[in-house]
Amino acid sequence: MRRHEFQPGRLLAGLVLIAAGVLYLLDAIGEADLPWFLVIPMTLGGLSFAALVGMVTYAVRRDRRDRITESSDR
């Protein structure tokens, strides 16, 4: 299997969605009483944070790639 780049934004998005699913599951089986207006903003906030992390990761990798190509052009 080929190695691939670590993508922290996707990891964070997956963890946020798993957490929301677990909270809804706990609510469905009666272990927790969570109002929907707490879970939805938490999910949207987590996905927004994951998008921000993904954009920062992309910018850092692009800058690093550009610096490598500049130094090799000299």
N, CA, C, O and CB atoms as a CASP TS submission, in Angstrom:
PFRMAT TS
TARGET T0000
AUTHOR 0000-0000-0000
METHOD Language model
MODEL 1
PARENT N/A
ATOM      1  N   MET     1       0.839  -1.171   0.000  1.00  0.00           N
ATOM      2  CA  MET     1       0.000   0.000   0.000  1.00  0.00           C
ATOM      3  C   MET     1       0.890   1.243   0.000  1.00  0.00           C
ATOM      4  O   MET     1       1.852   1.336   0.762  1.00  0.00           O
ATOM      5  CB  MET     1      -0.958  -0.007   1.215  1.00  0.00           C
ATOM      6  N   ARG     2       0.553   2.181  -0.859  1.00  0.00           N
ATOM      7  CA  ARG     2       1.329   3.413  -0.936  1.00  0.00           C
ATOM      8  C   ARG     2       1.043   4.297   0.262  1.00  0.00           C
ATOM      9  O   ARG     2      -0.076   4.353   0.773  1.00  0.00           O
ATOM     10  CB  ARG     2       1.024   4.165  -2.232  1.00  0.00           C
ATOM     11  N   ARG     3       2.092   4.987   0.695  1.00  0.00           N
ATOM     12  CA  ARG     3       1.917   5.934   1.792  1.00  0.00           C
ATOM     13  C   ARG     3       1.257   7.200   1.256  1.00  0.00           C
ATOM     14  O   ARG     3       1.457   7.571   0.100  1.00  0.00           O
ATOM     15  CB  ARG     3       3.281   6.264   2.471  1.00  0.00           C
ATOM     16  N   HIS     4       0.496   7.836   2.073  1.00  0.00           N
ATOM     17  CA  HIS     4      -0.147   9.083   1.679  1.00  0.00           C
ATOM     18  C   HIS     4       0.119  10.140   2.730  1.00  0.00           C
ATOM     19  O   HIS     4       0.560   9.845   3.841  1.00  0.00           O
ATOM     20  CB  HIS     4      -1.662   8.888   1.475  1.00  0.00           C
ATOM     21  N   GLU     5      -0.159  11.379   2.356  1.00  0.00           N
ATOM     22  CA  GLU     5       0.074  12.489   3.268  1.00  0.00           C
ATOM     23  C   GLU     5      -0.926  12.446   4.427  1.00  0.00           C
ATOM     24  O   GLU     5      -2.092  12.091   4.254  1.00  0.00           O
ATOM     25  CB  GLU     5      -0.026  13.833   2.519  1.00  0.00           C
ATOM     26  N   PHE     6      -0.440  12.811   5.596  1.00  0.00           N
ATOM     27  CA  PHE     6      -1.322  12.940   6.753  1.00  0.00           C
ATOM     28  C   PHE     6      -2.160  14.192   6.571  1.00  0.00           C
ATOM     29  O   PHE     6      -1.624  15.267   6.302  1.00  0.00           O
ATOM     30  CB  PHE     6      -0.511  12.996   8.090  1.00  0.00           C
ATOM     31  N   GLN     7      -3.467  14.060   6.714  1.00  0.00           N
ATOM     32  CA  GLN     7      -4.370  15.190   6.546  1.00  0.00           C
ATOM     33  C   GLN     7      -5.147  15.407   7.842  1.00  0.00           C
ATOM     34  O   GLN     7      -6.175  14.771   8.071  1.00  0.00           O
ATOM     35  CB  GLN     7      -5.337  14.956   5.352  1.00  0.00           C
ATOM     36  N   PRO     8      -4.649  16.311   8.689  1.00  0.00           N
ATOM     37  CA  PRO     8      -5.276  16.496   9.998  1.00  0.00           C
ATOM     38  C   PRO     8      -6.696  17.049   9.932  1.00  0.00           C
ATOM     39  O   PRO     8      -7.493  16.785  10.833  1.00  0.00           O
ATOM     40  CB  PRO     8      -4.435  17.409  10.826  1.00  0.00           C
ATOM     41  N   GLY     9      -7.030  17.796   8.907  1.00  0.00           N
ATOM     42  CA  GLY     9      -8.389  18.319   8.774  1.00  0.00           C
ATOM     43  C   GLY     9      -9.401  17.202   8.592  1.00  0.00           C
ATOM     44  O   GLY     9     -10.476  17.230   9.191  1.00  0.00           O
ATOM     45  N   ARG    10      -9.065  16.231   7.780  1.00  0.00           N
ATOM     46  CA  ARG    10      -9.971  15.095   7.574  1.00  0.00           C
ATOM     47  C   ARG    10     -10.088  14.237   8.832  1.00  0.00           C
ATOM     48  O   ARG    10     -11.165  13.729   9.147  1.00  0.00           O
ATOM     49  CB  ARG    10      -9.487  14.236   6.402  1.00  0.00           C
ATOM     50  N   LEU    11      -8.984  14.079   9.541  1.00  0.00           N
ATOM     51  CA  LEU    11      -9.024  13.328  10.795  1.00  0.00           C
ATOM     52  C   LEU    11      -9.939  14.025  11.793  1.00  0.00           C
ATOM     53  O   LEU    11     -10.763  13.375  12.438  1.00  0.00           O
ATOM     54  CB  LEU    11      -7.606  13.171  11.385  1.00  0.00           C
ATOM     55  N   LEU    12      -9.803  15.325  11.924  1.00  0.00           N
ATOM     56  CA  LEU    12     -10.623  16.087  12.856  1.00  0.00           C
ATOM     57  C   LEU    12     -12.096  16.035  12.465  1.00  0.00           C
ATOM     58  O   LEU    12     -12.960  15.894  13.331  1.00  0.00           O
ATOM     59  CB  LEU    12     -10.147  17.534  12.917  1.00  0.00           C
ATOM     60  N   ALA    13     -12.389  16.148  11.178  1.00  0.00           N
ATOM     61  CA  ALA    13     -13.784  16.064  10.720  1.00  0.00           C
ATOM     62  C   ALA    13     -14.378  14.702  11.056  1.00  0.00           C
ATOM     63  O   ALA    13     -15.523  14.615  11.500  1.00  0.00           O
ATOM     64  CB  ALA    13     -13.876  16.323   9.200  1.00  0.00           C
ATOM     65  N   GLY    14     -13.622  13.659  10.851  1.00  0.00           N
ATOM     66  CA  GLY    14     -14.108  12.326  11.180  1.00  0.00           C
ATOM     67  C   GLY    14     -14.362  12.158  12.663  1.00  0.00           C
ATOM     68  O   GLY    14     -15.371  11.574  13.058  1.00  0.00           O
ATOM     69  N   LEU    15     -13.461  12.661  13.489  1.00  0.00           N
ATOM     70  CA  LEU    15     -13.646  12.557  14.940  1.00  0.00           C
ATOM     71  C   LEU    15     -14.864  13.342  15.414  1.00  0.00           C
ATOM     72  O   LEU    15     -15.586  12.898  16.307  1.00  0.00           O
ATOM     73  CB  LEU    15     -12.400  13.051  15.667  1.00  0.00           C
ATOM     74  N   VAL    16     -15.092  14.508  14.817  1.00  0.00           N
ATOM     75  CA  VAL    16     -16.256  15.314  15.189  1.00  0.00           C
ATOM     76  C   VAL    16     -17.546  14.586  14.817  1.00  0.00           C
ATOM     77  O   VAL    16     -18.491  14.554  15.606  1.00  0.00           O
ATOM     78  CB  VAL    16     -16.202  16.697  14.502  1.00  0.00           C
ATOM     79  N   LEU    17     -17.588  14.007  13.628  1.00  0.00           N
ATOM     80  CA  LEU    17     -18.801  13.297  13.212  1.00  0.00           C
ATOM     81  C   LEU    17     -19.027  12.032  14.028  1.00  0.00           C
ATOM     82  O   LEU    17     -20.170  11.682  14.322  1.00  0.00           O
ATOM     83  CB  LEU    17     -18.724  12.945  11.733  1.00  0.00           C
ATOM     84  N   ILE    18     -17.954  11.346  14.396  1.00  0.00           N
ATOM     85  CA  ILE    18     -18.099  10.175  15.267  1.00  0.00           C
ATOM     86  C   ILE    18     -18.640  10.606  16.630  1.00  0.00           C
ATOM     87  O   ILE    18     -19.517   9.943  17.184  1.00  0.00           O
ATOM     88  CB  ILE    18     -16.741   9.434  15.429  1.00  0.00           C
ATOM     89  N   ALA    19     -18.127  11.705  17.172  1.00  0.00           N
ATOM     90  CA  ALA    19     -18.605  12.197  18.472  1.00  0.00           C
ATOM     91  C   ALA    19     -20.089  12.561  18.404  1.00  0.00           C
ATOM     92  O   ALA    19     -20.846  12.241  19.321  1.00  0.00           O
ATOM     93  CB  ALA    19     -17.779  13.422  18.924  1.00  0.00           C
ATOM     94  N   ALA    20     -20.509  13.228  17.326  1.00  0.00           N
ATOM     95  CA  ALA    20     -21.921  13.580  17.178  1.00  0.00           C
ATOM     96  C   ALA    20     -22.778  12.326  17.054  1.00  0.00           C
ATOM     97  O   ALA    20     -23.869  12.258  17.620  1.00  0.00           O
ATOM     98  CB  ALA    20     -22.127  14.487  15.953  1.00  0.00           C
ATOM     99  N   GLY    21     -22.289  11.339  16.321  1.00  0.00           N
ATOM    100  CA  GLY    21     -23.032  10.085  16.194  1.00  0.00           C
ATOM    101  C   GLY    21     -23.158   9.359  17.524  1.00  0.00           C
ATOM    102  O   GLY    21     -24.215   8.808  17.830  1.00  0.00           O
ATOM    103  N   VAL    22     -22.101   9.351  18.311  1.00  0.00           N
ATOM    104  CA  VAL    22     -22.143   8.709  19.627  1.00  0.00           C
ATOM    105  C   VAL    22     -23.123   9.448  20.543  1.00  0.00           C
ATOM    106  O   VAL    22     -23.877   8.817  21.284  1.00  0.00           O
ATOM    107  CB  VAL    22     -20.728   8.673  20.264  1.00  0.00           C
ATOM    108  N   LEU    23     -23.112  10.778  20.494  1.00  0.00           N
ATOM    109  CA  LEU    23     -24.048  11.544  21.315  1.00  0.00           C
ATOM    110  C   LEU    23     -25.490  11.248  20.925  1.00  0.00           C
ATOM    111  O   LEU    23     -26.342  11.084  21.798  1.00  0.00           O
ATOM    112  CB  LEU    23     -23.769  13.042  21.188  1.00  0.00           C
ATOM    113  N   TYR    24     -25.777  11.177  19.621  1.00  0.00           N
ATOM    114  CA  TYR    24     -27.126  10.845  19.183  1.00  0.00           C
ATOM    115  C   TYR    24     -27.493   9.415  19.565  1.00  0.00           C
ATOM    116  O   TYR    24     -28.638   9.147  19.929  1.00  0.00           O
ATOM    117  CB  TYR    24     -27.255  11.036  17.675  1.00  0.00           C
ATOM    118  N   LEU    25     -26.542   8.502  19.486  1.00  0.00           N
ATOM    119  CA  LEU    25     -26.795   7.119  19.892  1.00  0.00           C
ATOM    120  C   LEU    25     -27.107   7.043  21.386  1.00  0.00           C
ATOM    121  O   LEU    25     -28.043   6.353  21.790  1.00  0.00           O
ATOM    122  CB  LEU    25     -25.584   6.229  19.556  1.00  0.00           C
ATOM    123  N   LEU    26     -26.330   7.744  22.200  1.00  0.00           N
ATOM    124  CA  LEU    26     -26.603   7.770  23.637  1.00  0.00           C
ATOM    125  C   LEU    26     -27.971   8.371  23.933  1.00  0.00           C
ATOM    126  O   LEU    26     -28.666   7.922  24.845  1.00  0.00           O
ATOM    127  CB  LEU    26     -25.520   8.557  24.368  1.00  0.00           C
ATOM    128  N   ASP    27     -28.354   9.376  23.171  1.00  0.00           N
ATOM    129  CA  ASP    27     -29.669   9.979  23.345  1.00  0.00           C
ATOM    130  C   ASP    27     -30.768   9.002  22.922  1.00  0.00           C
ATOM    131  O   ASP    27     -31.821   8.943  23.557  1.00  0.00           O
ATOM    132  CB  ASP    27     -29.771  11.287  22.538  1.00  0.00           C
ATOM    133  N   ALA    28     -30.534   8.251  21.870  1.00  0.00           N
ATOM    134  CA  ALA    28     -31.546   7.322  21.367  1.00  0.00           C
ATOM    135  C   ALA    28     -31.794   6.157  22.319  1.00  0.00           C
ATOM    136  O   ALA    28     -32.924   5.685  22.435  1.00  0.00           O
ATOM    137  CB  ALA    28     -31.129   6.791  20.014  1.00  0.00           C
ATOM    138  N   ILE    29     -30.752   5.691  23.000  1.00  0.00           N
ATOM    139  CA  ILE    29     -30.944   4.569  23.915  1.00  0.00           C
ATOM    140  C   ILE    29     -31.308   5.032  25.318  1.00  0.00           C
ATOM    141  O   ILE    29     -31.513   4.204  26.205  1.00  0.00           O
ATOM    142  CB  ILE    29     -29.691   3.720  23.967  1.00  0.00           C
ATOM    143  N   GLY    30     -31.392   6.338  25.534  1.00  0.00           N
ATOM    144  CA  GLY    30     -31.845   6.878  26.809  1.00  0.00           C
ATOM    145  C   GLY    30     -30.765   7.107  27.837  1.00  0.00           C
ATOM    146  O   GLY    30     -31.083   7.401  28.989  1.00  0.00           O
ATOM    147  N   GLU    31     -29.518   6.987  27.479  1.00  0.00           N
ATOM    148  CA  GLU    31     -28.420   7.206  28.422  1.00  0.00           C
ATOM    149  C   GLU    31     -28.120   8.684  28.650  1.00  0.00           C
ATOM    150  O   GLU    31     -27.563   9.053  29.684  1.00  0.00           O
ATOM    151  CB  GLU    31     -27.175   6.512  27.926  1.00  0.00           C
ATOM    152  N   ALA    32     -28.481   9.513  27.709  1.00  0.00           N
ATOM    153  CA  ALA    32     -28.228  10.950  27.822  1.00  0.00           C
ATOM    154  C   ALA    32     -29.444  11.694  27.282  1.00  0.00           C
ATOM    155  O   ALA    32     -30.156  11.193  26.412  1.00  0.00           O
ATOM    156  CB  ALA    32     -26.927  11.366  27.051  1.00  0.00           C
ATOM    157  N   ASP    33     -29.664  12.857  27.792  1.00  0.00           N
ATOM    158  CA  ASP    33     -30.773  13.687  27.309  1.00  0.00           C
ATOM    159  C   ASP    33     -30.179  14.961  26.730  1.00  0.00           C
ATOM    160  O   ASP    33     -30.001  15.955  27.434  1.00  0.00           O
ATOM    161  CB  ASP    33     -31.804  14.011  28.459  1.00  0.00           C
ATOM    162  N   LEU    34     -29.877  14.919  25.449  1.00  0.00           N
ATOM    163  CA  LEU    34     -29.223  16.044  24.794  1.00  0.00           C
ATOM    164  C   LEU    34     -30.203  16.756  23.874  1.00  0.00           C
ATOM    165  O   LEU    34     -30.785  16.126  22.991  1.00  0.00           O
ATOM    166  CB  LEU    34     -27.992  15.572  24.005  1.00  0.00           C
ATOM    167  N   PRO    35     -30.397  18.053  24.063  1.00  0.00           N
ATOM    168  CA  PRO    35     -31.231  18.791  23.120  1.00  0.00           C
ATOM    169  C   PRO    35     -30.513  18.951  21.781  1.00  0.00           C
ATOM    170  O   PRO    35     -29.291  19.093  21.736  1.00  0.00           O
ATOM    171  CB  PRO    35     -31.605  20.170  23.696  1.00  0.00           C
ATOM    172  N   TRP    36     -31.271  18.928  20.710  1.00  0.00           N
ATOM    173  CA  TRP    36     -30.673  18.994  19.380  1.00  0.00           C
ATOM    174  C   TRP    36     -29.906  20.295  19.174  1.00  0.00           C
ATOM    175  O   TRP    36     -28.932  20.328  18.421  1.00  0.00           O
ATOM    176  CB  TRP    36     -31.748  18.850  18.312  1.00  0.00           C
ATOM    177  N   PHE    37     -30.339  21.373  19.840  1.00  0.00           N
ATOM    178  CA  PHE    37     -29.685  22.662  19.614  1.00  0.00           C
ATOM    179  C   PHE    37     -28.313  22.763  20.270  1.00  0.00           C
ATOM    180  O   PHE    37     -27.651  23.794  20.147  1.00  0.00           O
ATOM    181  CB  PHE    37     -30.562  23.771  20.123  1.00  0.00           C
ATOM    182  N   LEU    38     -27.876  21.724  20.959  1.00  0.00           N
ATOM    183  CA  LEU    38     -26.501  21.684  21.447  1.00  0.00           C
ATOM    184  C   LEU    38     -25.604  20.846  20.539  1.00  0.00           C
ATOM    185  O   LEU    38     -24.427  21.161  20.361  1.00  0.00           O
ATOM    186  CB  LEU    38     -26.464  21.132  22.866  1.00  0.00           C
ATOM    187  N   VAL    39     -26.155  19.789  19.971  1.00  0.00           N
ATOM    188  CA  VAL    39     -25.354  18.886  19.154  1.00  0.00           C
ATOM    189  C   VAL    39     -25.083  19.488  17.770  1.00  0.00           C
ATOM    190  O   VAL    39     -23.976  19.369  17.243  1.00  0.00           O
ATOM    191  CB  VAL    39     -26.062  17.531  19.016  1.00  0.00           C
ATOM    192  N   ILE    40     -26.086  20.126  17.193  1.00  0.00           N
ATOM    193  CA  ILE    40     -25.922  20.702  15.842  1.00  0.00           C
ATOM    194  C   ILE    40     -24.842  21.794  15.823  1.00  0.00           C
ATOM    195  O   ILE    40     -23.965  21.742  14.961  1.00  0.00           O
ATOM    196  CB  ILE    40     -27.265  21.287  15.342  1.00  0.00           C
ATOM    197  N   PRO    41     -24.865  22.778  16.731  1.00  0.00           N
ATOM    198  CA  PRO    41     -23.783  23.781  16.714  1.00  0.00           C
ATOM    199  C   PRO    41     -22.410  23.182  17.011  1.00  0.00           C
ATOM    200  O   PRO    41     -21.406  23.620  16.449  1.00  0.00           O
ATOM    201  CB  PRO    41     -24.079  24.875  17.723  1.00  0.00           C
ATOM    202  N   MET    42     -22.364  22.176  17.900  1.00  0.00           N
ATOM    203  CA  MET    42     -21.083  21.530  18.186  1.00  0.00           C
ATOM    204  C   MET    42     -20.525  20.876  16.918  1.00  0.00           C
ATOM    205  O   MET    42     -19.331  20.967  16.634  1.00  0.00           O
ATOM    206  CB  MET    42     -21.243  20.477  19.313  1.00  0.00           C
ATOM    207  N   THR    43     -21.399  20.223  16.170  1.00  0.00           N
ATOM    208  CA  THR    43     -20.975  19.570  14.935  1.00  0.00           C
ATOM    209  C   THR    43     -20.525  20.599  13.897  1.00  0.00           C
ATOM    210  O   THR    43     -19.476  20.444  13.272  1.00  0.00           O
ATOM    211  CB  THR    43     -22.113  18.711  14.370  1.00  0.00           C
ATOM    212  N   LEU    44     -21.321  21.640  13.722  1.00  0.00           N
ATOM    213  CA  LEU    44     -20.950  22.674  12.744  1.00  0.00           C
ATOM    214  C   LEU    44     -19.672  23.399  13.145  1.00  0.00           C
ATOM    215  O   LEU    44     -18.844  23.713  12.291  1.00  0.00           O
ATOM    216  CB  LEU    44     -22.085  23.684  12.585  1.00  0.00           C
ATOM    217  N   GLY    45     -19.506  23.665  14.429  1.00  0.00           N
ATOM    218  CA  GLY    45     -18.274  24.296  14.900  1.00  0.00           C
ATOM    219  C   GLY    45     -17.064  23.400  14.691  1.00  0.00           C
ATOM    220  O   GLY    45     -16.000  23.868  14.283  1.00  0.00           O
ATOM    221  N   GLY    46     -17.225  22.111  14.969  1.00  0.00           N
ATOM    222  CA  GLY    46     -16.129  21.166  14.770  1.00  0.00           C
ATOM    223  C   GLY    46     -15.754  21.025  13.305  1.00  0.00           C
ATOM    224  O   GLY    46     -14.573  20.950  12.964  1.00  0.00           O
ATOM    225  N   LEU    47     -16.768  20.989  12.434  1.00  0.00           N
ATOM    226  CA  LEU    47     -16.475  20.895  11.003  1.00  0.00           C
ATOM    227  C   LEU    47     -15.844  22.178  10.481  1.00  0.00           C
ATOM    228  O   LEU    47     -14.992  22.130   9.593  1.00  0.00           O
ATOM    229  CB  LEU    47     -17.748  20.586  10.220  1.00  0.00           C
ATOM    230  N   SER    48     -16.246  23.314  11.017  1.00  0.00           N
ATOM    231  CA  SER    48     -15.617  24.581  10.624  1.00  0.00           C
ATOM    232  C   SER    48     -14.151  24.609  11.064  1.00  0.00           C
ATOM    233  O   SER    48     -13.276  25.054  10.321  1.00  0.00           O
ATOM    234  CB  SER    48     -16.384  25.783  11.237  1.00  0.00           C
ATOM    235  N   PHE    49     -13.901  24.129  12.275  1.00  0.00           N
ATOM    236  CA  PHE    49     -12.516  24.060  12.761  1.00  0.00           C
ATOM    237  C   PHE    49     -11.698  23.091  11.910  1.00  0.00           C
ATOM    238  O   PHE    49     -10.529  23.354  11.626  1.00  0.00           O
ATOM    239  CB  PHE    49     -12.480  23.625  14.246  1.00  0.00           C
ATOM    240  N   ALA    50     -12.300  21.974  11.500  1.00  0.00           N
ATOM    241  CA  ALA    50     -11.599  21.022  10.640  1.00  0.00           C
ATOM    242  C   ALA    50     -11.268  21.658   9.287  1.00  0.00           C
ATOM    243  O   ALA    50     -10.193  21.423   8.737  1.00  0.00           O
ATOM    244  CB  ALA    50     -12.449  19.751  10.439  1.00  0.00           C
ATOM    245  N   ALA    51     -12.189  22.462   8.753  1.00  0.00           N
ATOM    246  CA  ALA    51     -11.916  23.159   7.494  1.00  0.00           C
ATOM    247  C   ALA    51     -10.766  24.154   7.651  1.00  0.00           C
ATOM    248  O   ALA    51      -9.913  24.266   6.771  1.00  0.00           O
ATOM    249  CB  ALA    51     -13.177  23.885   7.002  1.00  0.00           C
ATOM    250  N   LEU    52     -10.746  24.871   8.764  1.00  0.00           N
ATOM    251  CA  LEU    52      -9.657  25.808   9.032  1.00  0.00           C
ATOM    252  C   LEU    52      -8.317  25.079   9.135  1.00  0.00           C
ATOM    253  O   LEU    52      -7.315  25.533   8.583  1.00  0.00           O
ATOM    254  CB  LEU    52      -9.934  26.591  10.322  1.00  0.00           C
ATOM    255  N   VAL    53      -8.302  23.956   9.838  1.00  0.00           N
ATOM    256  CA  VAL    53      -7.074  23.166   9.963  1.00  0.00           C
ATOM    257  C   VAL    53      -6.626  22.667   8.592  1.00  0.00           C
ATOM    258  O   VAL    53      -5.434  22.670   8.288  1.00  0.00           O
ATOM    259  CB  VAL    53      -7.287  21.972  10.925  1.00  0.00           C
ATOM    260  N   GLY    54      -7.579  22.241   7.765  1.00  0.00           N
ATOM    261  CA  GLY    54      -7.238  21.791   6.419  1.00  0.00           C
ATOM    262  C   GLY    54      -6.649  22.898   5.566  1.00  0.00           C
ATOM    263  O   GLY    54      -5.697  22.666   4.822  1.00  0.00           O
ATOM    264  N   MET    55      -7.202  24.099   5.663  1.00  0.00           N
ATOM    265  CA  MET    55      -6.669  25.222   4.891  1.00  0.00           C
ATOM    266  C   MET    55      -5.275  25.621   5.361  1.00  0.00           C
ATOM    267  O   MET    55      -4.408  25.933   4.544  1.00  0.00           O
ATOM    268  CB  MET    55      -7.608  26.417   4.985  1.00  0.00           C
ATOM    269  N   VAL    56      -5.057  25.614   6.664  1.00  0.00           N
ATOM    270  CA  VAL    56      -3.727  25.946   7.196  1.00  0.00           C
ATOM    271  C   VAL    56      -2.718  24.885   6.761  1.00  0.00           C
ATOM    272  O   VAL    56      -1.599  25.217   6.371  1.00  0.00           O
ATOM    273  CB  VAL    56      -3.762  26.057   8.751  1.00  0.00           C
ATOM    274  N   THR    57      -3.103  23.629   6.826  1.00  0.00           N
ATOM    275  CA  THR    57      -2.211  22.550   6.395  1.00  0.00           C
ATOM    276  C   THR    57      -1.852  22.706   4.922  1.00  0.00           C
ATOM    277  O   THR    57      -0.692  22.542   4.543  1.00  0.00           O
ATOM    278  CB  THR    57      -2.864  21.176   6.641  1.00  0.00           C
ATOM    279  N   TYR    58      -2.840  23.021   4.094  1.00  0.00           N
ATOM    280  CA  TYR    58      -2.585  23.217   2.669  1.00  0.00           C
ATOM    281  C   TYR    58      -1.633  24.392   2.443  1.00  0.00           C
ATOM    282  O   TYR    58      -0.715  24.301   1.628  1.00  0.00           O
ATOM    283  CB  TYR    58      -3.905  23.452   1.915  1.00  0.00           C
ATOM    284  N   ALA    59      -1.852  25.496   3.168  1.00  0.00           N
ATOM    285  CA  ALA    59      -0.998  26.674   2.994  1.00  0.00           C
ATOM    286  C   ALA    59       0.442  26.386   3.414  1.00  0.00           C
ATOM    287  O   ALA    59       1.383  26.815   2.747  1.00  0.00           O
ATOM    288  CB  ALA    59      -1.552  27.855   3.801  1.00  0.00           C
ATOM    289  N   VAL    60       0.610  25.669   4.504  1.00  0.00           N
ATOM    290  CA  VAL    60       1.961  25.345   4.966  1.00  0.00           C
ATOM    291  C   VAL    60       2.664  24.448   3.963  1.00  0.00           C
ATOM    292  O   VAL    60       3.834  24.665   3.649  1.00  0.00           O
ATOM    293  CB  VAL    60       1.917  24.667   6.344  1.00  0.00           C
ATOM    294  N   ARG    61       1.960  23.438   3.457  1.00  0.00           N
ATOM    295  CA  ARG    61       2.578  22.527   2.485  1.00  0.00           C
ATOM    296  C   ARG    61       2.891  23.235   1.173  1.00  0.00           C
ATOM    297  O   ARG    61       3.921  22.963   0.557  1.00  0.00           O
ATOM    298  CB  ARG    61       1.663  21.332   2.221  1.00  0.00           C
ATOM    299  N   ARG    62       2.013  24.141   0.737  1.00  0.00           N
ATOM    300  CA  ARG    62       2.263  24.880  -0.498  1.00  0.00           C
ATOM    301  C   ARG    62       3.476  25.775  -0.336  1.00  0.00           C
ATOM    302  O   ARG    62       4.314  25.855  -1.234  1.00  0.00           O
ATOM    303  CB  ARG    62       1.036  25.711  -0.896  1.00  0.00           C
ATOM    304  N   ASP    63       3.580  26.460   0.817  1.00  0.00           N
ATOM    305  CA  ASP    63       4.728  27.334   1.074  1.00  0.00           C
ATOM    306  C   ASP    63       6.015  26.519   1.120  1.00  0.00           C
ATOM    307  O   ASP    63       7.031  26.939   0.566  1.00  0.00           O
ATOM    308  CB  ASP    63       4.539  28.108   2.396  1.00  0.00           C
ATOM    309  N   ARG    64       5.983  25.375   1.765  1.00  0.00           N
ATOM    310  CA  ARG    64       7.171  24.520   1.852  1.00  0.00           C
ATOM    311  C   ARG    64       7.571  24.019   0.461  1.00  0.00           C
ATOM    312  O   ARG    64       8.756  23.974   0.130  1.00  0.00           O
ATOM    313  CB  ARG    64       6.911  23.321   2.801  1.00  0.00           C
ATOM    314  N   ARG    65       6.580  23.647  -0.344  1.00  0.00           N
ATOM    315  CA  ARG    65       6.863  23.178  -1.707  1.00  0.00           C
ATOM    316  C   ARG    65       7.452  24.301  -2.561  1.00  0.00           C
ATOM    317  O   ARG    65       8.372  24.067  -3.346  1.00  0.00           O
ATOM    318  CB  ARG    65       5.580  22.632  -2.366  1.00  0.00           C
ATOM    319  N   ASP    66       6.924  25.520  -2.410  1.00  0.00           N
ATOM    320  CA  ASP    66       7.443  26.658  -3.171  1.00  0.00           C
ATOM    321  C   ASP    66       8.875  27.000  -2.771  1.00  0.00           C
ATOM    322  O   ASP    66       9.688  27.354  -3.626  1.00  0.00           O
ATOM    323  CB  ASP    66       6.547  27.876  -2.974  1.00  0.00           C
ATOM    324  N   ARG    67       9.191  26.898  -1.482  1.00  0.00           N
ATOM    325  CA  ARG    67      10.559  27.168  -1.039  1.00  0.00           C
ATOM    326  C   ARG    67      11.532  26.145  -1.586  1.00  0.00           C
ATOM    327  O   ARG    67      12.663  26.489  -1.930  1.00  0.00           O
ATOM    328  CB  ARG    67      10.631  27.187   0.476  1.00  0.00           C
ATOM    329  N   ILE    68      11.112  24.893  -1.672  1.00  0.00           N
ATOM    330  CA  ILE    68      11.992  23.839  -2.215  1.00  0.00           C
ATOM    331  C   ILE    68      12.242  24.084  -3.686  1.00  0.00           C
ATOM    332  O   ILE    68      13.376  23.932  -4.142  1.00  0.00           O
ATOM    333  CB  ILE    68      11.376  22.434  -2.006  1.00  0.00           C
ATOM    334  N   THR    69      11.220  24.458  -4.451  1.00  0.00           N
ATOM    335  CA  THR    69      11.423  24.701  -5.885  1.00  0.00           C
ATOM    336  C   THR    69      12.264  25.961  -6.113  1.00  0.00           C
ATOM    337  O   THR    69      13.042  26.009  -7.066  1.00  0.00           O
ATOM    338  CB  THR    69      10.063  24.833  -6.606  1.00  0.00           C
ATOM    339  N   GLU    70      12.122  26.988  -5.253  1.00  0.00           N
ATOM    340  CA  GLU    70      12.958  28.175  -5.396  1.00  0.00           C
ATOM    341  C   GLU    70      14.416  27.869  -5.135  1.00  0.00           C
ATOM    342  O   GLU    70      15.289  28.370  -5.844  1.00  0.00           O
ATOM    343  CB  GLU    70      12.489  29.263  -4.461  1.00  0.00           C
ATOM    344  N   SER    71      14.692  27.067  -4.144  1.00  0.00           N
ATOM    345  CA  SER    71      16.091  26.769  -3.811  1.00  0.00           C
ATOM    346  C   SER    71      16.709  25.854  -4.866  1.00  0.00           C
ATOM    347  O   SER    71      17.920  25.905  -5.082  1.00  0.00           O
ATOM    348  CB  SER    71      16.191  26.115  -2.413  1.00  0.00           C
ATOM    349  N   SER    72      15.909  25.021  -5.524  1.00  0.00           N
ATOM    350  CA  SER    72      16.465  24.149  -6.549  1.00  0.00           C
ATOM    351  C   SER    72      16.677  24.875  -7.879  1.00  0.00           C
ATOM    352  O   SER    72      17.454  24.420  -8.718  1.00  0.00           O
ATOM    353  CB  SER    72      15.556  22.957  -6.756  1.00  0.00           C
ATOM    354  N   ASP    73      15.983  26.012  -8.073  1.00  0.00           N
ATOM    355  CA  ASP    73      16.139  26.811  -9.302  1.00  0.00           C
ATOM    356  C   ASP    73      17.422  27.621  -9.287  1.00  0.00           C
ATOM    357  O   ASP    73      17.883  28.053 -10.344  1.00  0.00           O
ATOM    358  CB  ASP    73      14.948  27.746  -9.484  1.00  0.00           C
ATOM    359  N   ARG    74      17.996  27.836  -8.149  1.00  0.00           N
ATOM    360  CA  ARG    74      19.192  28.674  -8.059  1.00  0.00           C
ATOM    361  C   ARG    74      20.398  27.992  -8.565  1.00  0.00           C
ATOM    362  O   ARG    74      21.484  28.570  -8.555  1.00  0.00           O
ATOM    363  CB  ARG    74      19.431  29.103  -6.669  1.00  0.00           C
TER
END
